[in-house]
Each structure stands twice: as C-alpha cells, then as structure tokens.
Amino acid sequence: MKTPEQLVRPEILALKAYHVAEGEGMVKLDAMENPYPLPEALRRELAAALARVELNRYPEPSGRKVRELLARRMQVPSGMELLLGNGSDDLIQMITFALARPGAVMMYPDPTFVMYALNANLSGMIAAPVALRPDFTFDREAFVAQVRARRPALIFLAYPNNPTGVLYAEDDVLAVLRAAEGVVVLDEAYHAFAQKSFMPMLREFPNLVVLRTVSKLGLAGIRLGYLAGRPEWIAQFNKVRQAYNVNVLTQAAALFMLERLEVLEEQAARVREERAALGKALGSLAGVEVFPSEANFFLVRVPDAGRAYQALRRQGVLVRSFDGAHPLLARCLRITVGTPEENRILLQAMREALR
C-alpha cells in the first residue's frame, strides 16, 4: 500500500496546516475579531429567529435574499452582482481556481494575507509577490512595472492590508487598475474601520471586483463573505462554487443582522475610537514601534517578539506573532483592538513583557 508521501501532491506535502492558537479563557487579541457581543435583547431575538429555521431542508443555493439585502445595505452599485462564500477564504479560492490557466500569474504586495499565496500554490498559479517598502507602504512604481512585465491574470490588494494595517493611497490603487489586464480583487475585509471603499468604482473598471466579509463587523462566527462585481465575472466564479456553500443558519443570521446593521456599525465606531487610544498608548512604551493602521489591529515591532509573545501568553493575553514569517515582519506582533478593559489588560501585560 502506498504512503501519503507517495500519493499526495508535492506542493501539499510541503505545506503546513493553518494554525489557530487555543484562546479559551484568554484576552483574545489575535484574530481581528469585533470584541463586543450583541446586546442581550438582540441575542434573544436572534435565537428566536434561528429557532424557526428548517434544519431538515437544504439552504437556498445562492442565498438570494441575503444577496439582495447585502446589495441594498452595502450600497452595491446597480447592475452589479453578488456571490456569497463560506467566509472570504472560500471566495478567494473560487476566484483563484477559476483563473488558474496553465502559466497564469497571481500578483500581490508582500507581505500580505497568506491565503493569496496559499491558493496560488494549491491551484498551480504562478505567485508573483512584489515587496512593500520597509515601512509597509506600497511601492507603486515597482508594482506597476511588474504588472506590465508579468501581465498577471489576477491581482489581490488587501485594502487595508493584513497584517500591516496600512491603507494604500487611492491613486496607487487606481494606477494598478489602469495598468492591469487581468482581474483586480480589492479585499476590503476591514472596510468598516478604514471607511474607504472601491465599491462605487465597480462601474468604472470592468476588471475590478470587491471582496468583503461580515466577520470583522462582529459576525465572525457565521462565516459569510461576499464578492461584488460585473455579472460576467460573477457568473464564471459561481461555476466554481460548491453547492449549498452558505448554510441555513448563516443565511438566517445574516438576514436578521443586516436589518439591524446600525448595531454593528456603532460597535465599529467604538473600535475606531479605541484604536486611536490604543495606538497612542502602545507607542508610548519603551522599545515599541507602532505602524499606522486603518484596520482594527496594530502591527508593532518589539525588541524580542518571541519573548514578548510568550510573556503575554503567561499573563493570559493572546496576540499573533509574525516574527520569522517574513523578513520585513521581523520582531513584529499583531494586536487586535479590544474593549477598553481588554486594552488596559494588554498594556499592563506589555509593560511586564518588555522588562
């Protein structure tokens, strides 16, 4: 009988599974989640709505009602279509698989969200990362030059970027859109915190699609992403979608919460307020370099990231270490903006960890 090493594709054997640290009982500031639970009264209403869901039936295949409500609440331009995914990761995979002709190139700034490179590897696309500047700003000249030279079928731009938090200048993104012949995906997972979007420009650029998730808004547990773009693109990506990829409970919860979007928007506003205070406080700590962020997290550089990470864990605070993940991310931690109390605990733990 053959072993996994003999049968599994070499590029899969070379991968490591995506690791999520155990965070039970900790101040969890590692995953860019909204730290605020839903109000108790709203939770009771949601529970009643979910109790009415017919679990014995398959979900509506395309999530038509959710798509219609998203289009209205998220101000998707008329004439555009939406595609739903089991989180934005699902949609990244659909886009990548649909465009993965032999020899096709995927381009993205580097470092950025790891799922772009992972899906290039899984699909057989040629990954063509273009380095960010040392301060994590976008190198427009270098990127556009590579777009013209490599002629990528697919470009991913996280807006703002993860894990750096930097929001690229609008003119830089426009330069990429104008130079690109292939599909340009603006990944706006953190749009609620950046409050800037390319959604209104979908009509202007035929090759533009906008990718979002409701996870960062406060609904990470329901796993719902959505892709907006011209019907001709959405029709092709939809062919790669697994049937019934968005379950009945997710659809029901999304319909309930999108009608009450102001609750989540108010929570996002509180996160933005805390972001300003937390960034200032982190920057006052000796030896800490804080990079500007328009997301709901900060990337910080400390004297010894491994030591600081473990010291924070011992004090019950979980953050994400990127030390060793990329040369530009040396000695870097990513810290989610929490509640005022969580941020107070974090700052006290950081002072102890940096001693």
C-alpha positions in Angstrom: 0.0 0.0 0.0 1.3 3.5 -0.9 2.0 6.1 1.7 0.7 9.7 1.8 4.2 10.8 0.8 3.9 8.8 -2.4 0.4 9.9 -3.3 -0.1 13.5 -2.0 1.0 16.3 -4.4 4.5 17.6 -3.5 3.3 21.1 -3.0 0.7 19.9 -0.4 3.4 17.8 1.4 5.5 21.0 1.7 2.7 23.0 3.3 1.9 23.4 7.0 -1.7 23.4 8.1 -3.1 26.8 9.0 -2.6 27.0 12.8 -5.0 28.8 15.1 -3.8 29.2 18.7 -6.1 28.0 21.5 -7.6 31.1 23.1 -10.1 29.8 25.6 -10.0 31.8 28.9 -7.6 34.4 27.5 -7.9 38.0 26.5 -8.1 37.1 22.8 -6.4 39.8 20.6 -5.0 37.6 17.9 -7.7 37.3 15.2 -9.1 40.8 14.4 -12.5 40.0 15.8 -15.0 42.6 17.0 -14.6 42.4 20.8 -18.2 43.4 21.5 -21.0 40.8 21.9 -24.5 41.5 20.6 -26.8 43.2 23.2 -28.7 40.6 25.3 -32.2 41.6 24.0 -30.9 41.3 20.4 -29.4 37.9 21.1 -32.8 36.7 22.3 -34.5 37.9 19.2 -31.8 36.2 17.0 -32.2 33.0 18.9 -35.9 33.0 18.2 -35.3 33.7 14.5 -32.8 30.8 14.3 -35.2 28.5 16.1 -37.6 28.9 13.2 -35.1 27.7 10.6 -35.9 24.4 8.9 -32.8 22.4 9.6 -34.1 19.5 7.6 -34.0 21.5 4.4 -31.1 22.5 2.3 -30.3 26.2 2.1 -31.4 28.3 -0.8 -28.4 27.6 -3.1 -27.3 31.1 -4.0 -28.5 32.9 -0.8 -30.7 35.2 -3.0 -32.4 37.0 -0.1 -29.0 37.6 1.6 -27.5 38.9 -1.7 -30.4 41.3 -2.2 -30.2 42.6 1.3 -26.4 43.0 1.1 -26.7 44.9 -2.1 -29.0 47.3 -0.5 -27.3 47.7 2.9 -23.7 47.8 1.5 -24.6 50.2 -1.4 -23.5 47.9 -4.2 -23.9 49.8 -7.5 -26.9 48.8 -9.6 -26.2 46.4 -12.3 -23.6 44.6 -10.2 -24.0 41.0 -9.0 -23.0 39.4 -5.7 -21.6 36.0 -4.9 -21.6 34.5 -1.4 -18.9 32.4 0.3 -18.3 30.5 3.4 -16.1 33.4 4.6 -13.9 35.4 2.2 -11.4 32.5 2.1 -14.0 30.5 0.2 -14.3 33.3 -2.4 -10.6 33.7 -2.7 -10.4 30.0 -3.6 -13.2 30.3 -6.2 -11.6 33.3 -7.9 -8.2 31.6 -8.0 -9.4 28.3 -9.3 -11.5 29.9 -12.0 -8.5 31.9 -13.3 -5.8 29.2 -12.9 -4.9 28.5 -16.5 -1.5 26.9 -17.0 1.1 29.6 -16.6 -1.3 32.2 -15.2 0.3 34.7 -12.8 -1.1 35.9 -9.5 0.4 39.1 -8.1 0.1 40.8 -4.7 2.1 43.1 -2.4 4.3 41.3 0.0 3.8 40.7 3.0 0.0 40.4 2.9 -2.8 38.0 3.7 -1.3 34.4 3.5 -4.3 32.9 1.7 -3.4 34.6 -1.6 -0.1 32.8 -1.9 -1.6 29.6 -0.5 -4.3 29.5 -3.1 -1.8 30.3 -5.9 0.1 27.2 -4.7 -3.0 25.0 -4.5 -4.3 26.0 -7.9 -1.0 25.9 -9.8 -0.9 29.6 -10.5 2.5 31.4 -10.5 2.8 33.6 -7.4 4.5 36.9 -8.1 4.8 38.9 -4.9 6.1 42.4 -5.0 7.8 43.7 -1.9 6.4 46.5 0.1 8.7 49.2 1.3 10.3 48.7 4.7 7.7 50.9 6.3 5.0 48.7 4.7 3.9 51.4 2.3 3.0 50.5 -1.3 5.8 50.7 -3.9 3.7 52.0 -6.8 6.4 52.2 -9.4 7.8 48.7 -8.7 4.3 47.1 -8.6 3.0 48.7 -11.8 6.2 47.9 -13.6 5.7 44.2 -12.6 2.1 44.3 -13.7 3.2 45.5 -17.1 6.0 43.0 -17.3 4.2 39.9 -15.9 0.7 40.6 -17.2 -1.0 38.8 -14.2 -4.4 37.2 -14.7 -5.1 38.0 -11.0 -4.1 40.7 -8.6 -5.0 40.8 -4.9 -4.8 44.1 -3.0 -5.9 44.0 0.7 -7.4 47.4 1.4 -6.3 48.0 4.2 -3.5 45.4 4.2 -3.2 42.5 6.6 -1.1 42.1 8.7 0.3 45.6 8.4 -2.9 47.7 8.7 -1.7 50.1 6.0 -4.3 51.6 3.7 -2.7 52.2 0.3 -3.2 55.6 -1.3 -6.2 55.7 -3.6 -4.1 57.0 -6.5 -1.7 54.0 -6.2 -4.7 51.5 -6.4 -6.1 53.4 -9.4 -2.7 53.1 -11.1 -2.8 49.3 -10.7 -6.3 49.2 -12.0 -5.4 51.2 -15.1 -2.3 49.1 -15.8 -3.9 45.7 -15.2 -5.3 43.5 -18.0 -6.5 40.8 -15.6 -8.9 40.7 -12.6 -8.1 43.0 -9.7 -9.6 42.0 -6.3 -9.9 44.7 -3.7 -10.1 42.8 -0.5 -12.0 45.1 1.8 -12.3 42.9 4.9 -11.7 45.9 7.2 -13.8 48.5 5.3 -15.8 49.2 8.5 -12.7 50.6 10.1 -11.0 52.2 7.1 -14.3 53.8 6.0 -12.9 53.9 2.4 -14.0 51.6 -0.4 -13.7 51.0 -4.1 -17.3 49.6 -4.2 -18.5 52.8 -6.0 -15.9 52.3 -8.8 -17.2 48.9 -10.0 -18.9 50.5 -12.9 -15.8 52.4 -13.9 -13.4 49.4 -14.0 -14.6 46.3 -15.8 -11.8 44.2 -14.3 -12.5 45.2 -10.7 -14.2 43.0 -8.1 -14.6 43.9 -4.4 -14.3 41.2 -1.8 -15.7 41.6 1.8 -16.6 39.7 4.9 -19.0 40.3 7.7 -16.5 38.7 10.1 -14.8 41.9 11.2 -18.1 43.6 11.7 -18.9 41.3 14.6 -20.2 38.2 12.8 -17.1 36.1 12.5 -18.9 33.0 13.8 -21.3 32.8 10.9 -18.6 32.6 8.2 -20.0 34.8 5.5 -18.1 36.6 2.7 -19.4 38.3 -0.4 -17.9 39.3 -3.7 -19.3 42.2 -5.8 -18.6 42.7 -9.5 -19.9 42.7 -13.0 -22.3 39.9 -13.9 -20.0 38.4 -16.5 -17.3 37.8 -13.8 -19.6 36.6 -11.1 -21.2 34.1 -13.5 -17.8 32.5 -14.1 -16.7 32.5 -10.4 -20.1 31.0 -9.5 -19.3 27.9 -11.5 -16.5 27.0 -9.1 -18.7 27.5 -6.0 -19.6 24.4 -4.1 -23.4 23.8 -3.9 -25.0 24.9 -0.7 -21.8 26.6 0.5 -23.6 29.0 2.8 -25.7 27.1 5.3 -29.3 27.9 6.5 -28.2 29.2 9.9 -25.7 31.6 8.4 -28.3 32.9 5.9 -30.9 33.4 8.7 -28.4 35.1 11.0 -27.2 37.4 8.2 -30.7 38.4 7.2 -31.5 39.2 10.8 -28.4 41.2 11.5 -28.2 43.1 8.2 -31.6 44.5 9.0 -30.0 45.8 12.2 -26.7 46.9 10.7 -26.6 50.0 12.8 -25.8 47.9 15.9 -22.7 46.6 14.2 -21.8 50.0 12.8 -22.0 51.5 16.2 -19.6 48.8 17.6 -17.2 49.5 14.7 -17.2 53.2 15.6 -16.3 52.2 19.2 -13.4 50.1 17.9 -12.2 53.1 15.8 -12.2 55.3 19.0 -10.3 52.6 20.9 -7.9 52.2 18.1 -6.7 55.8 18.4 -6.2 55.5 22.2 -4.5 52.1 22.0 -2.1 53.2 19.2 -1.0 56.2 21.3 -0.6 54.1 24.4 1.4 51.4 22.6 3.6 54.0 21.0 4.5 55.4 24.5 6.0 52.0 25.6 9.8 51.9 25.5 11.2 49.9 22.6 7.8 49.6 20.8 7.4 50.7 17.2 3.8 51.1 16.1 2.9 51.1 12.4 0.0 53.3 11.3 -3.2 51.3 10.9 -6.6 51.9 9.3 -7.9 48.4 10.3 -8.9 47.0 13.8 -5.4 45.9 14.7 -1.9 47.2 15.0 1.4 45.8 13.8 4.1 46.6 16.3 7.8 45.8 16.4 9.4 45.0 19.8 13.0 44.2 20.8 12.2 40.4 21.2 8.9 39.2 19.7 9.3 35.6 20.8 9.9 36.6 24.4 7.2 39.2 24.4 4.6 36.8 22.9 5.3 34.1 25.5 5.3 36.6 28.3 1.9 37.9 27.2 0.6 34.3 27.0 1.7 33.7 30.5 -0.4 36.7 31.6 -3.4 35.5 29.8 -3.2 37.7 26.7 -3.1 36.2 23.2 -1.7 38.1 20.3 -0.3 37.0 16.9 3.5 36.8 16.3 4.8 37.3 12.8 8.4 37.0 13.7 10.1 34.7 11.3 7.1 34.7 8.9 8.7 37.3 6.5 11.9 39.3 6.6 10.0 42.6 6.8 8.0 41.3 9.7 11.0 40.5 11.9 10.2 41.1 15.7 6.6 42.0 14.9 3.4 41.3 16.8 -0.1 41.9 15.5 -2.5 43.1 18.2 -6.3 43.4 17.8 -8.1 46.4 19.2 -10.1 45.1 22.1 -12.6 46.6 24.6 -11.3 49.4 26.9 -10.8 46.8 29.6 -9.1 44.3 27.3 -6.8 47.1 26.1 -6.0 48.1 29.7 -5.0 44.5 30.5 -2.9 44.2 27.3 -1.0 47.4 28.1 -0.2 46.3 31.6 0.9 42.9 30.3 3.0 44.6 27.6 4.8 46.6 30.2 5.7 43.4 32.1 6.6 41.6 28.9 9.1 44.3 27.8 11.0 44.4 31.1 
